[in-house]
Each structure stands twice: as C-alpha cells, then as structure tokens.
Amino acid sequence: MRLSRRGFALGASAIWLGGCLPGGGLPEVARPDPALEPGLRPQPNPAYDSWIAEFRARARERGITETTLDRAFRGQGFLPGVIERDRNQTEFSRTLEDYLAIVAPEDKIRFGRGEFARQRAALQRVEAEYGVPAKVMASIWGVESYFGTKRGKIPVISATSTLAWEGRRGRFFESNLMDALRIVQTGDARPEQLVGSWAGAMGHTQLIPNAYQEHSVDFDGDGKRDIWSDNPIDAFATTARFLARAGWRRGQPWGIEVRLPQGYSGPLGRKNRAAVSRFRELGVRPARGGSLPDHGTAAVLAPMGAGKPAFLVFHNFNMILRYNPSENYGLAVGYLADRLDGAGPLVGDFGRDKHGLTLEDRKALQRGLTRAGFDAGTPDGVIGKKTEAAISAYQQSRGLAVTGEPSRALLQALG
C-alpha cells in the first residue's frame, strides 16, 4: 500500500493507502525495523533540519505542545527513500496484468479467503452499518496490508516530514504531519507506534493521518480509535465510513468483467459513460455469460487494449478510486473482492507481452535464473529491477550482449 502509496481525494484527506492490552494500555504493534534499507533510515540533511525548525514554530502556533514535538521528533529524520518511492508508484507505473500479479496472485487469494472467513462476522457488522460489502472491505485490507500481515515499518513522522520538506506536495504532507502530531498529543498512539508506508499510511487499511482524524471510528466501543493493533475492526469501520461518506451506493456492485465484440468502437474509458442498454446494443456481454446487469450509467475499461480483459464499471468503482485514484488499484480491489468471495480468475487472457512471453513464461524464466545462480526474486512474472539485474548478470556470465531484457531465447536457454 499499497496503497497501499496513495490517493488524494475527499477534501484535504484521503485513505490509502482493535483490541487493547489488559489494563487499558495502548496496543503493541510493529516497531521501526533496524534492518530497513539505508534510504529509509534518517540521513543528515541541513536543509531538512532548517525546515523542521521552522515547522515546529508553525506547529506550536496550531496548538502542538513543545513536549509533543520533542517526543514525536526524537529519533526521526530525513528519509531519501520515501522521495524515490513517491516518484515510482506501482499502481501507476505497471500494466494491469503486472499489478494483479503483484497484489492478487493465487497464493495470496488462498490465504486471503481464510482471513476473510476469520473476520467475516466483524466485516458483516461493518457492512450492516455503512453499506460497503464485506468482500470489498476484505479486498482493500488485502491490497493495502496483505490482510494485516504487512502494515509497514517506516516511521510516519519521518516520512511525512520528508515529503513535506521536499515540496512536490508539500502542503498535503505538512497537513498530514500536523495530524500525526495530534494523534500523539491526544494519546491515540505513541510516536513509536506510528509506523507504516512510505507516504505515512498506517494500520490494516493504511490510513494517512488526515483520514484518521476525519473518519476514524471506535467501532468496538473500547474507548480507542485503534487502527494499529491486531484487531482490524476499527480500521474496517473507518475505511467503510470513508467510502460511505464519499457516496458508496448500498447494494450495488463495483463492476463485472465483460467481453467486447470484435471491432468494438463504442464508448471506452471511465469518462465516456453510457446507459447499460447502449452497451447491450453494442454487443458487450458478461465474460461469464448472461445479460449485463443495470446499475445506472456505466463505463467500459480495457486498460491493456482490444482483445485483453475488459470491464464494465459502475458508480461504486469510482468510490474505490476516491480511496486511491489509480484505475489499476480500483480494478484490483474489485477483482480481489470477487475472488475472495469465491469467484474464479479472469476469463479474458492478457496473452503475450512485447517479448513474446506470457505471465507463466516470465515466471518460468525467473525460476530458471534463480536455479542458475542468479537471484531473480519472487517468481511472480513481473519483470522488475531484480529480474533485470539477474538477466544482465546471466548474460554477462555467458558472454552475451547485456540487455537486461527477457526473451524466448533466454527462456529456452534456461531450460
């Protein structure tokens, strides 16, 4: 989360991206990881330090006490790695096929179905209150934090202050930094509990501090708006409340996979909406058969072009995009929600890439590289920097032209 890495919507705040201890103490959660890569550990930066000094004065003017500032900034600092991540967000930089392979692979779906079943009662309680389907909430949970197992370890104070100082979205991140300080000052969490993603998103459903302040809910009635503990119900309710306030329509789906007729030339893209009856006339059909459901005006998305998987999306798809504005993200949430609820994989086929390789070919290539002694990382079929480095190393070791690119010849050579 993401996520997770996140949306900016619904006014100044957006969401991207439990139980208590005996005796009423704050919950124990993951601490910053001392093994984080160097770019995610504080680095010297005099310009950042000067900005922090100026910011502290602004924070005091807004009611943040000196004690809170001292506690919150102790051990924090400039993190160059978060700036790099801000420039390379996966949901915007990858194809839909790659993105689904990253956030909704089959092993994650199998694991997620078990977690969905375990939290079904809690999710159904939240659905009854806010109208957001349990499967959609479970999917967001899965996409954002791998069902609560990967909630992030980057200090929120460091991340938001770094991005505020950097300035590309300075006002937005300064606002989130200020709200993170308010979380500390009100006692909702200790500074060391505020860990999460590179963009300051926290907890099971990766809430940024603005969203926490505006939408958080004490749904289990324990006196705390707790998104950090192992009990995810307050995070579920907060995210559902956000979506309900954004305009989620109770009882309506996000969309469905469809088949487009050969030579389809009708409306395409989220901004080119039309009545479902129009799409029926144009020959658009559900991928699994039957008739197109009608839930008001809709749009056809074919993010990878003609002949690849396509989708008819309704109003609630746009509400998912209020959580994160990437269409890949919205389609992944919808797809994973349906899979968690028992649906099968996509009917449509993404086919071969520009190198003539299918997703399974690319997985086989990654496995082959690793067997040959060149670590290509997780065999997910997504060709990233690690796989490219492994290919380059293999090519160099064999006296081949070093391109770092996959190919059918390389796949065959790796056996």
Sequence and secondary structure as in RCSB ss.txt:
>XXXX:A:sequence
MRLSRRGFALGASAIWLGGCLPGGGLPEVARPDPALEPGLRPQPNPAYDSWIAEFRARARERGITETTLDRAFRG
QGFLPGVIERDRNQTEFSRTLEDYLAIVAPEDKIRFGRGEFARQRAALQRVEAEYGVPAKVMASIWGVESYFGTK
RGKIPVISATSTLAWEGRRGRFFESNLMDALRIVQTGDARPEQLVGSWAGAMGHTQLIPNAYQEHSVDFDGDGKR
DIWSDNPIDAFATTARFLARAGWRRGQPWGIEVRLPQGYSGPLGRKNRAAVSRFRELGVRPARGGSLPDHGTAAV
LAPMGAGKPAFLVFHNFNMILRYNPSENYGLAVGYLADRLDGAGPLVGDFGRDKHGLTLEDRKALQRGLTRAGFD
AGTPDGVIGKKTEAAISAYQQSRGLAVTGEPSRALLQALG
>XXXX:A:secstr
         STT  B      GGG         TTS GGGS B  HHHHHHHHHHHHHHHHTT  HHHHHHHHTT
  B HHHHHHHT  HHHHS HHHHHHHHS HHHHHHHHHHHHHTHHHHHHHHHHH   HHHHHHHHHHHHTTTT 
   EEHHHHHHHHHHH TTHHHHHHHHHHHHHHHHTTSS GGG EESTTS BTTTTB HHHHHHH   TT SS  
 SSSS  HHHHHHHHHHHHHHT  TT  SEEEEE  TT  S  STTS B HHHHHHTT EETTSS     SSBEE
E TT TTS EEEE HHHHHHHHH   HHHHHHHHHHHHHHTT  S SS     TTS  HHHHHHHHHHHHHTT  
  S SS   HHHHHHHHHHHHHTT        HHHHHHT 
